[in-house]
């Protein structure tokens, strides 16, 4: 009776506070929908069905079990999830953007206080208390998945196609995909387009009409990025970095990335400047993983880009690292969509191989001047036509599923699922050229690889399959004035030593080169090395086969 009276008093006080406007209508923990710039009523408001948990004269394990039972009972629909081994909730900023946030002791205490009424009974009767900190700490460090807390792979602001072909349009958690749809504006959406081809025409010829793509490949790659957020659950592996580049500033790279992601996100994506240090970049990327960022945009890359951390993230479906500001380690899934903008950057081989080129070229000295636009305020046009754009995307996805989910024939090492799914979708939409510029992009963006290829081509012309020493190779390098970073600025002996070590690391690498005596015929050669028992190492090019292809 005392517990019932205490609970009634607590509920009455809560009800009075809420009626007077002083309660927790938002509650500090809400997965409510963001509509027209306002929060709806919190799903975590006081409820008369909450259980009562007595904490006096009880073991910690028993109190914690009652708390876990209360949390599981209240977590329908799910508001607390497991991500990276930690209990996590969905939070929103003042603009409605959703992020995943691991529950800390303070936030877990607030969650538990909304799942149950807590009392302590003593000689003077029962009194209301807050969830004990020992219980909070025990629950946060259980080490096993609690009952009733589902796994969370990622957050999405747009509908997504599941393996069954069902397109998720209802806001909230989707058990089939294990994604959380944070936007609820898509129920009952119907496409005004006849088929997938007409939908693709609308997206390319209307929405993206103002962008001066340098090739059909860049146009196809851009449309692929537009479709990717809606397809992400269907792609089992990682996705590459989508690099929007141009020969000069002012061509529209940042505008393009924003326009391609705006229909899915409902807002222009936040851009992150490239951190100055590798350590800072590693911390930044891990923080974004913890938050389940749907998109990661690195803006205005400059100079020579080398980053082992970024290269690792671009080919990993699971990532781990120490969480900033603590001693805990995060281990979770990487389902982010990666984008960047740049003007004529040089990438090392690892990043170039992990990137997709979307290149613009206005063919003007000043790309920002003298151009007319179909949509002068493109972001405003996309926002006002967002549902039509999303309907066009969904019609393409449905057509792909109805056609039996054909797979694409394009290839990119490490991104097999990405190529099969996105290549198949674009083929159904009648869009050609996907990844057709990949080889050219890698050769052009990776200055070091281009210089090595030039070295091998000249080496072949001078020596063919003849065995030579490092000094001979250095003579070619000096005449071509290449590989400055490899040689360094020391004397001739030091440069020969450095070049010999670099050649040793390249042994076994295959290069495709042209035979000038046979037009544009291409063949493959491989660097080999032999080291006599006494003497210097000798290097040789071995011809593998003709007509490798361009």
Buried (B, 14 or more C-beta within 10 A) or exposed (E): EEBEEBBEEBBEEBBEBBEEEEBBBBBEBBBBBBEEEEBBEBBBBBEEEBBBBBBEEEEEEEBBBBBBBBBBBBBEEBBBBBBBBBBBBBBBEEEBBBBBBBBEEEBBBBBBBBBBBBBBBEEEEBEBBEBBEEBBBBBBEEEEEBEBBBBBBBBBBBBBBBEEEEBBBEBBBBEEBBBBBBBBBBEEBEBEBEBBBBBBBBBBEBBBEBBBBBBBBBBBBBBBBBBBBBBBBBBEBBBBBBBBBBBBBBBBBBBBBBBBBBBBBBBBBEBBEBBEEEEEBBBBBBBBBBBBBBBBBBBBBEEEBBBEBBBBBBBBEEBEBEBEEEEEEBEBBBBBBBBBBBBEBBBBBBBBBBBBBBBBBBEBEEBEEEBEEEBEEBBEBBBEBBEBBBBBBBBBBBBBBEEEBBBBEBEBEBBBBBBBBBBBBBBBBBBEBBBBBBEBBBBBBBBBBBBBBBBBBBBBEEBEEEEBBBEBBBEBBBEEEBBEEBBEEEEEEEBBBBBBEBBBEBEEEEBBBBBEEEEEEBBBBBBBBEEEEEEEBBBBBEBEEEEBEE
